[in-house]
Amino acid sequence: MLNFIFDAASVAPGDFTGFTFFIGSVSMLAATVWFLMQHGQVDKKFKDSMLVAALITGIAAVHYFYMREQWVLTGESPTELRYIDWILTVPLMVVEFALLTGVGMRKLFWASVVMLVAGYFGESGVTGMLDAQIWGLISGGAYFYMAYEVGCLTIFGGPTGAVGTALNSASGKIPSAGRMLQWYVLVGWAIYPLGYLMGTDAGMWYEGMSNIALDMNVVYNVGDAINKIGFGMAVWSAARS
Ligand SMILES: *C/C=C(C)/C=C/C=C(C)/C=C/C1=C(C)CCCC1(C)C
């Protein structure tokens, strides 16, 4: 049953990108075990949050084992696997926000779908209609809307949507976790458009971004570690205090 872990092709020496896929797969698995174990230790109102954190890293772990496999065997970006992972885990992060704030998240859910579908179209080139830059702008618009809705702009005294209002008021279940969540969306999530720019820079004025020895996949893998494991740890530490 676990042959996707043990039969996986190994990473060649010097393949830094492959190495980050490997580290990603193992640390996602370890984080999942950790969150599941901590599930029994935290206060009742945090139990669902811990379970969702474990689900997020668990789903990612499976995808990372397959992504590593594809990278090692073909040397190509595992774009489909990557976006399947995201389309499952990002809405789960939205569920996590809902658990922390007690506010319904329908708008955030749909915005995340737009953000990821547009990103996939741009990165895969399957549509052939618009180029990566236009899809990137559409995706970025949905991201910006989410950041506004969650209240990221209030960090700078800016406006916010319903979710941000709930997060910033004491009515949220966990007010201090609210601020943390806003920083994750504002800074942690901003890693991804950087990776996207590096992966789709061919022929653009910013071509050469990808020459700084950082592959798009490395940037995405670091982003995932911060936003899936790091965010889960932050929820856990809020639950412990
Ligand atoms: C666990 C995975 C997470 C939290 C993935 C988040 C992904 C994003 C915030 C992606 C955003 C993108 C843009 C804002 C524009 C370019 C295309 C994307 C999809 C990379």
The ligand as a Gaussian input file, in Angstrom:
#p B3LYP/6-31G(d) Opt

LIG

0 1
 C       -0.314000      24.661000       0.502000
 C       -0.376000      25.443000      -0.640000
 C       -0.625000      26.780000      -0.685000
 C       -0.855000      27.598000       0.552000
 C       -0.613000      27.385000      -1.987000
 C       -0.849000      28.673000      -2.236000
 C       -0.742000      29.144000      -3.549000
 C       -0.834000      30.454000      -3.944000
 C       -1.118000      31.551000      -2.979000
 C       -0.634000      30.736000      -5.362000
 C       -0.737000      31.945000      -5.914000
 C       -0.506000      32.320000      -7.322000
 C       -0.578000      33.689000      -7.602000
 C       -0.992000      34.684000      -6.572000
 C       -0.284000      34.245000      -8.958000
 C        0.450000      33.305000      -9.838000
 C       -0.133000      31.948000      -9.815000
 C       -0.151000      31.311000      -8.418000
 C       -1.199000      30.218000      -8.505000
 C        1.221000      30.691000      -8.161000

